[in-house]
Amino acid sequence: MRMRWVTRDDYFAYAGIVGSLASVAGLLALTRPSLTQSDIQAVEIETLKSMTETAEQLRGLQSARTKTALELDTLELKKKEMELLVKKAGLALFLREQYAHLERQVLDEVARNERLSTQLRQATESAAKLKALDEEVEMDPNVHQLREIIEAASRREPSLEQAVSNLPPVLRSLFIVIRALNQISMNLIRVIVK
């Protein structure tokens, strides 16, 4: 397709039309009232309002940013706390397994040693009787006076038996086993020496 150029006559015609329109627009502008002081103040007020709104929006964005940063810090803290909790739970699981293993070993050792097994059974029975007796004593109305007497009498150092009875069950059993083994070995030494 061939480009068509505007002829000189068409160009002058178009320029005349555009010039006429510009003149009419200029005349219309002269007929309009000029800008007054109140018009300028209104523009200034609108500009100030717009600036105030923009400043408020900026403050809101900064507040949201601070809040988001705080939430991220809180999440990081929670993450660290959860890591510590997981480590503690893992250690607790390991210690439970170790405790169960040691308990099985002690029970196997006790099962192999008939005398020790008998002594532990007797100790358990005595402990049950003692517990029942303690419960009866606790229900007696004179228990407070009895406690005062016992407390006054027990101001001395605890005996080995008392210290052993305060141990956890597995350690108490282990101590009893070791003590029984020690007693057996001492008896063997006496038999051999004779």
RAVENKA-V457940 format. One record per backbone hydrogen bond with DSSP energy under -1.0 kcal/mol. NH is the residue of the N-H (numbers start at 1). CO is the residue of the C=O. E is the energy in kcal/mol with one decimal. If there is no record, write none. Layout:
# RAVENKA-V457940
NH;CO;E / NH;CO;E
This chain:
# RAVENKA-V457940
11;7;-2.3 / 12;8;-2.2 / 13;9;-1.9 / 14;10;-2.8 / 15;11;-2.6 / 16;12;-1.9 / 17;13;-2.0 / 18;14;-2.5 / 19;15;-2.5 / 20;16;-2.3 / 21;17;-2.3 / 22;18;-2.2 / 23;19;-2.1 / 24;20;-2.4 / 25;21;-2.5 / 26;22;-2.3 / 27;23;-2.5 / 28;24;-2.5 / 29;25;-2.1 / 30;26;-1.6 / 31;27;-1.3 / 32;28;-1.2 / 40;36;-1.9 / 41;37;-2.5 / 42;38;-2.5 / 43;39;-2.1 / 44;40;-2.4 / 45;41;-3.1 / 46;42;-2.6 / 47;43;-2.3 / 48;44;-2.7 / 49;45;-2.8 / 50;46;-2.4 / 51;47;-2.4 / 52;48;-2.7 / 53;49;-2.7 / 54;50;-2.2 / 55;51;-2.5 / 56;52;-2.6 / 57;53;-2.5 / 58;54;-2.3 / 59;55;-2.6 / 60;56;-2.7 / 61;57;-2.4 / 62;58;-2.5 / 63;59;-2.8 / 64;60;-2.5 / 65;61;-2.4 / 66;62;-2.5 / 67;63;-2.6 / 68;64;-2.6 / 69;65;-2.4 / 70;66;-2.4 / 71;67;-2.6 / 72;68;-2.4 / 73;69;-2.3 / 74;70;-2.6 / 75;71;-2.6 / 76;72;-2.3 / 77;73;-2.3 / 78;74;-2.6 / 79;75;-2.3 / 80;76;-2.2 / 81;77;-2.5 / 82;78;-2.6 / 83;79;-2.3 / 84;80;-2.3 / 85;81;-2.4 / 86;82;-2.7 / 87;83;-2.1 / 88;84;-2.4 / 89;85;-2.7 / 90;86;-2.4 / 91;87;-2.4 / 92;88;-2.7 / 93;89;-2.3 / 94;90;-2.3 / 95;91;-2.7 / 96;92;-2.3 / 97;93;-2.2 / 98;94;-2.5 / 99;95;-2.7 / 100;96;-2.7 / 101;97;-2.4 / 102;98;-2.6 / 103;99;-2.7 / 104;100;-2.3 / 105;101;-2.2 / 106;102;-2.6 / 107;103;-2.7 / 108;104;-2.5 / 109;105;-2.5 / 110;106;-2.7 / 111;107;-2.5 / 112;108;-1.7 / 113;109;-1.3 / 117;113;-2.4 / 118;114;-2.4 / 119;115;-2.5 / 120;116;-2.7 / 121;117;-2.3 / 122;118;-2.6 / 123;119;-2.5 / 124;120;-2.5 / 125;121;-2.4 / 126;122;-2.6 / 127;123;-2.3 / 128;124;-2.2 / 129;125;-2.5 / 130;126;-2.8 / 131;127;-2.4 / 132;128;-2.3 / 133;129;-2.6 / 134;130;-2.7 / 135;131;-2.2 / 136;132;-1.8 / 137;133;-2.5 / 138;134;-2.4 / 139;135;-1.1 / 140;137;-1.1 / 143;140;-1.4 / 146;142;-1.9 / 147;143;-2.6 / 148;144;-1.9 / 149;145;-2.0 / 150;146;-2.7 / 151;147;-3.1 / 152;148;-2.2 / 153;149;-2.1 / 154;150;-2.0 / 163;159;-2.3 / 164;160;-2.5 / 165;161;-2.3 / 166;162;-1.1 / 167;164;-1.5 / 172;168;-2.9 / 173;169;-2.6 / 174;170;-2.7 / 175;171;-2.8 / 176;172;-2.6 / 177;173;-2.6 / 178;174;-2.7 / 179;175;-3.0 / 180;176;-2.6 / 181;177;-2.8 / 182;178;-2.4 / 183;179;-2.4 / 184;180;-2.6 / 185;181;-2.5 / 186;182;-2.2 / 187;183;-2.3 / 188;184;-2.4 / 189;185;-2.2 / 190;186;-2.1 / 191;187;-2.2 / 192;188;-2.7 / 193;189;-2.5 / 194;190;-1.8
